[in-house]
Amino acid sequence: MTGLRVLFIGGSGVISSACTQSAIEHGIDLWVLNRGKIGLRPPPPEATVRHADVRDPAEVRAALGDVTFDAVVDWVAFTPEHVQADIDLFRGRAGQYVFISSASAYQTPPARLPVTESTPLRNPFWRYSRDKIACEDLLVRAYREEGFPATIVRPSHTYDQTRVPLEGGWTAVARMRAGKPVVVHGDGTSLWTLTHHRDFAAGFVPLLGHPRTLGEAFHITSDDVLTWDQIAGALAAAAGCTADIVHVTSEAIAAADPEWGAGLLGDKAHSMVFDNGKLRSVVPGYRAVIPFEQGARDIVAWHDGDPGRQRTDGRLDAVMDALVAAHRR
């Protein structure tokens, strides 16, 4: 893989930060384009960093000059307008364009499990997912009509030590430590796949510059499947407490908090188990190795390392109190 020149647009998010580090470790000549804001996950010092607003094509052209890339990955494209701008920018100057879609674009609820890349794309519940589907449709047309070298990657629920995979983030852990009930949707038994960002990177980076990925879509997930009650329990154990779980229907949660409800009805309320066989056909050694129990310990340790990281959402905390009270009545 050494010798590839790759551009990451973004690169400081939960998923992309692990991929930047992995790309450097694989000997890739990594370029990172961002707006110059340094957050929790700065680019590795070995990366070539350029600053521009990706929504301003003239700025991007000025920042990159006439450099060409073996692969371009846009981590921050969410609408067809974003993708069309990328097609116009990188047509003829990228050997591969990687669009980061979402596994939430798959048929919701799924008609059969496990989900494969041939599962239909349809999500009537969540605008975010419908926009990702529209982006994919645009790229498929560009590949078919002009040979635009698109590869589509669909992450599922991917986390790092900064992200608690329950609604409200640290709010849920703070409630459990305080002995307060935590709300889990449905009956807590639906199956969910959590993927550590380093495991995702292990599957993603080998796709860069790979000729057999053009015109194809891949999801990258763990094979570690848990119930939502198990997820809450693992976090509680890592936090040194127990989880007093109150089950509330997703519909009731949506009525109390439409934003939370959209993420449930459009994604998390339904069991999602994935077949990673297609990924392994081009990355034969891929295997996710970080179980969520370990990930939960890392999450709690990171938050406990600085009390300033333990941010809670007072509004959502009140919503949970109201849901618990209504349920117990």
Secondary structure, 3 states (H helix, E strand, C coil): CCCCEEEEECCCCHHHHHHHHHHHHCCCEEEEEECCCCCCCCCCCCCEEEECCCCCHHHHHHHHCCCCECEEEECCCCCHHHHHHHHHHHCCCECCEEEECCHHHECCCCCCCCECCCCCECCCCCHHHHHHHHHHHHHHHHHHHHCCCEEEEEECEEECCCCCCCCCCHHHHHHHHCCCCEEEECCCCCEEEEEEHHHHHHHHHHHCCCHHHCCCEEEECCCCEEEHHHHHHHHHHHCCCCCCEEEECHHHHHHHCHHHHHHHHHHHCCCCCECCHHHHHHCCCCCCCCCHHHHHHHHHHHHHCCHHHCCCCHHHHHHHHHHHHHHHC
